[in-house]
Amino acid sequence: MDFLVLLLGGAVLGLAGVFVRLADTTANLGPFASAFWRMAMAAPFLLVWAAVQWQLQRKARPVSSSPAPGQNPQWFSKRAAPPAPLAHWPTWGLALFAAAMFALDLVFFHLAVTWTAVGNATLESNFAPVLITLAFWIITRNAPQPVFLAGLAAALGGAALMIGPNFGHSRALLGDASGLVSAVFYAAYQVGIQQARQRLSTAPLMAVVTLLAAVVLWPFALAEGRMWPTAAIGWVWVLGLALLVQIGGQVVIAYAVRRLNPALSSVGLLVQPAMAVVYAWILLGEALTAGQLLGAGLVLSGIYLARKGM
């Protein structure tokens, strides 16, 4: 059931790049500003949700009671502490780490969406499972199976096919590079949020992470100079990012990954880039060439094989 919920969240997340592009082209809202407003407008809803949950949990137990020795309060998940390498981190440290990584992921992903094709940017950002597997290989020193190397080769070859038509177009190449950089921060975010989710329930965790990410993104948006949409339609796209993508997508995913390891979570989210390509084709008219479609298929297959090989 958790994996099905994860797939639903990934499908909703596929709309993110489309909303960012529409906010830029129809309302002149900068990519950093749309990232900031996504977090800032979602945070109040999540904080109210967390407060309501806390009140309900508080009323559900006797006022005079206190947790037994070694037992967590009901506010926290009763699951085991997260595995290495972040098991020794305090809960607030995990939340802050996840927020900072997510904010930086959005900085580079939103840049990628405005500079290159939405499908390209989303696929490149979802190289996260490959990076997670490589990181676990280095940390644990447990070599992956040969199928991992085959998957890595397929993913890299697919990326080359997708990026190839952009050679000679510096702006598009910068967008592709930004998409790949965002994958690094997205991978770190997934590890942080999965491990923090072992200790905190979904509502307080996502409320804190979203609020802190907004704080991190605010100076980027302010320096960019395109903080406010020039047309009312811009707020529609921002609300879509806040309510559908951030709350409906990220929160659903944070809820689902409580029983899933980071690499498996990333595999489940392969639906996000696949749906992003479909959304961009239908809503933005971004049709991929035959070579790019082949590359997209190789990227998705390579990510899947890379996970299987760990």
C-alpha positions in Angstrom: 0.0 0.0 0.0 2.8 2.4 0.9 4.4 1.8 -2.6 1.0 2.6 -4.3 0.7 5.8 -2.3 4.3 6.7 -3.3 3.4 6.2 -7.0 0.4 8.6 -6.6 2.7 11.2 -5.1 5.2 10.8 -7.9 2.4 11.3 -10.5 1.4 14.6 -8.8 5.1 15.7 -8.5 5.3 15.4 -12.3 3.3 18.6 -12.6 6.0 20.6 -10.8 8.1 21.5 -13.9 5.0 22.5 -15.9 3.8 24.9 -13.2 7.2 26.5 -12.8 7.5 27.0 -16.6 3.9 28.5 -16.8 4.6 30.8 -13.9 7.7 32.1 -15.7 6.2 32.5 -19.2 2.7 33.8 -18.2 3.5 35.9 -15.2 7.2 36.6 -15.3 7.7 34.9 -11.9 11.4 34.0 -11.4 12.4 30.3 -10.8 13.7 31.1 -7.3 10.6 33.1 -6.5 8.3 30.2 -7.6 10.3 27.9 -5.4 10.0 30.3 -2.4 6.3 30.8 -2.8 5.8 27.0 -3.2 7.3 26.6 0.3 5.9 29.7 1.9 2.3 29.1 0.8 2.4 25.5 1.8 3.9 26.0 5.2 0.8 27.5 6.9 -1.4 24.6 5.9 1.2 22.1 7.1 1.7 23.9 10.4 -2.1 23.9 11.0 -2.2 20.2 10.2 0.7 19.5 12.6 -0.9 21.6 15.4 -4.3 19.8 15.0 -2.5 16.4 15.0 -0.6 17.4 18.2 -3.8 18.5 19.9 -5.6 15.3 19.0 -2.8 13.1 20.2 -2.6 15.2 23.4 -6.3 14.6 24.1 -6.0 10.9 23.3 -3.7 10.2 26.3 -4.2 11.1 30.0 -2.9 14.5 30.9 -0.9 13.2 33.9 0.6 10.4 32.0 4.2 10.5 30.8 6.0 8.2 28.4 7.5 5.1 30.0 11.3 4.9 30.1 12.6 4.2 26.6 9.3 5.0 25.0 8.8 7.9 22.6 5.9 10.3 23.0 3.0 9.8 20.6 4.1 12.8 18.6 7.0 10.6 17.4 6.9 7.5 15.3 7.5 4.3 17.3 9.7 2.9 14.6 13.4 2.1 15.2 16.1 4.7 14.8 17.3 5.3 11.3 20.2 3.2 9.9 23.7 4.5 9.4 25.2 6.9 8.3 22.9 9.5 9.9 21.6 7.4 12.9 23.7 9.5 15.3 22.2 12.8 14.1 19.6 14.5 16.4 16.1 14.8 15.0 16.4 18.6 14.5 19.6 18.0 12.6 18.0 15.6 10.2 15.1 18.0 9.6 17.4 20.9 9.0 19.6 18.8 6.7 16.5 17.7 4.7 15.2 21.3 4.4 18.5 22.7 3.2 19.0 19.9 0.6 15.4 20.3 -0.6 15.8 24.1 -1.0 19.0 23.7 -3.0 17.4 20.9 -5.1 14.6 23.4 -6.0 17.1 26.1 -6.8 18.8 24.0 -9.5 15.6 22.2 -10.7 13.7 25.4 -11.2 16.7 26.8 -13.2 16.8 23.7 -15.3 13.0 23.9 -16.0 13.4 27.5 -17.3 16.5 26.8 -19.4 15.8 23.3 -20.9 12.9 21.0 -21.7 10.7 20.1 -18.7 11.1 16.4 -19.5 14.9 16.7 -19.6 15.1 18.7 -16.3 12.8 16.2 -14.5 14.6 13.1 -15.8 18.0 14.6 -14.9 16.8 15.5 -11.4 15.7 11.9 -10.9 19.2 10.5 -11.2 19.0 10.5 -7.4 18.7 6.7 -7.1 21.9 6.2 -9.0 23.6 8.7 -6.7 22.1 7.1 -3.6 23.3 3.7 -4.7 26.8 5.0 -5.5 27.0 6.7 -2.1 25.9 3.6 -0.2 28.5 1.6 -2.2 31.2 4.0 -1.0 29.9 4.2 2.6 29.2 0.5 3.2 32.0 -0.8 0.9 29.5 -3.4 -0.4 30.0 -3.7 -4.1 26.8 -3.7 -6.2 26.1 -6.5 -8.6 27.2 -6.2 -12.2 23.6 -5.3 -13.2 24.2 -2.0 -11.4 27.0 -1.1 -13.8 24.8 -2.0 -16.7 22.1 0.2 -15.3 24.5 3.1 -14.8 25.8 2.8 -18.4 22.2 2.8 -19.7 21.3 5.8 -17.6 24.3 7.7 -18.8 23.8 6.7 -22.4 20.2 7.8 -22.2 21.1 11.1 -20.7 23.6 11.7 -23.6 20.8 11.0 -26.1 18.5 13.5 -24.4 21.1 16.2 -24.0 22.7 15.7 -27.4 20.3 18.0 -29.4 21.2 20.8 -26.9 24.8 20.9 -27.9 25.5 24.3 -29.5 22.7 25.9 -27.3 24.5 27.2 -24.2 21.3 28.1 -22.3 19.8 24.6 -22.8 23.1 22.9 -21.8 23.2 25.0 -18.6 19.7 23.8 -18.0 20.7 20.2 -18.4 23.7 20.8 -16.1 21.5 22.3 -13.5 19.1 19.4 -13.7 22.0 17.0 -13.0 23.2 19.1 -10.1 19.8 19.1 -8.6 19.9 15.3 -8.6 22.7 15.5 -6.0 20.7 17.6 -3.6 17.5 15.6 -4.3 19.4 12.4 -3.4 20.6 13.9 -0.1 17.1 15.2 0.6 15.6 11.7 0.1 18.1 10.1 2.5 17.4 12.9 5.1 13.6 12.8 4.9 13.5 9.0 4.9 15.6 8.8 8.1 13.8 11.7 9.8 10.5 10.0 9.0 11.6 7.1 11.2 11.4 9.4 14.2 8.8 12.0 13.4 5.3 11.6 12.0 4.5 13.1 8.6 2.7 16.3 9.7 5.4 17.9 12.0 8.2 16.7 9.8 6.9 18.2 6.6 5.7 21.4 8.3 9.2 22.0 9.7 11.1 21.0 6.5 8.8 23.2 4.4 9.1 26.2 6.7 12.9 25.9 6.9 13.2 25.5 3.1 11.2 28.7 2.6 13.7 30.5 4.9 16.6 29.2 2.9 15.0 30.1 -0.5 13.9 33.6 0.5 17.3 35.3 -0.1 17.6 33.6 -3.5 14.1 34.9 -4.5 14.8 38.4 -3.2 18.2 38.7 -5.1 16.6 37.4 -8.3 14.4 40.5 -8.6 11.3 38.8 -9.9 9.6 38.1 -6.6 6.0 38.9 -7.6 3.9 37.6 -10.5 3.0 40.3 -13.0 -0.3 38.6 -13.8 -3.0 37.1 -11.6 -2.7 33.7 -13.4 0.8 33.4 -11.8 -0.8 32.9 -8.4 -2.8 29.9 -9.9 0.5 28.2 -10.8 2.0 29.0 -7.4 -1.0 27.6 -5.6 -0.7 24.5 -7.8 2.9 24.2 -6.7 2.0 24.7 -3.0 -1.2 22.7 -2.7 -0.9 20.0 -5.3 2.9 19.4 -5.6 4.2 20.3 -2.2 1.3 19.2 0.0 -0.3 16.6 -2.3 2.9 15.2 -3.7 5.8 15.7 -1.2 3.7 15.0 1.9 2.2 11.8 0.4 5.7 10.7 -0.4 7.0 11.5 3.0 4.1 9.4 4.5 4.8 6.5 2.2 8.5 6.2 2.6 8.2 5.4 6.3 8.6 1.6 5.4 10.7 2.1 2.3 14.5 2.5 2.1 15.8 5.5 0.1 16.8 3.6 -3.0 13.4 1.8 -3.3 11.7 5.2 -2.7 13.6 6.6 -5.7 12.5 3.7 -7.9 8.9 4.3 -7.0 9.3 7.9 -8.0 10.2 6.9 -11.5 6.6 7.7 -12.3 7.4 11.4 -11.7 9.7 11.9 -14.7 7.6 9.7 -16.9 4.5 11.7 -16.2 6.4 15.0 -16.5 7.2 14.1 -20.1 3.6 13.4 -20.8 2.4 16.6 -19.0 4.9 18.7 -20.9 3.9 17.2 -24.2 0.1 17.8 -23.5 0.3 21.2 -21.8 3.4 22.8 -23.2 3.7 21.2 -26.6 7.2 19.8 -25.8 7.3 16.8 -27.9 10.6 14.8 -27.7 12.4 13.5 -30.8 12.6 9.8 -31.4 16.2 9.8 -30.1 15.2 11.7 -27.0 12.4 9.3 -26.3 14.8 6.4 -26.6 17.1 8.3 -24.2 14.3 8.8 -21.7 13.5 5.1 -21.8 17.2 4.2 -21.3 17.4 6.6 -18.3 14.3 5.1 -16.6 15.5 1.5 -17.3 19.0 2.4 -16.2 17.8 3.8 -12.9 15.7 0.7 -12.3 18.6 -1.7 -13.1 21.0 0.4 -11.0 18.7 -0.1 -7.9 18.4 -3.8 -8.6 22.1 -4.2 -8.7 22.7 -2.8 -5.2 
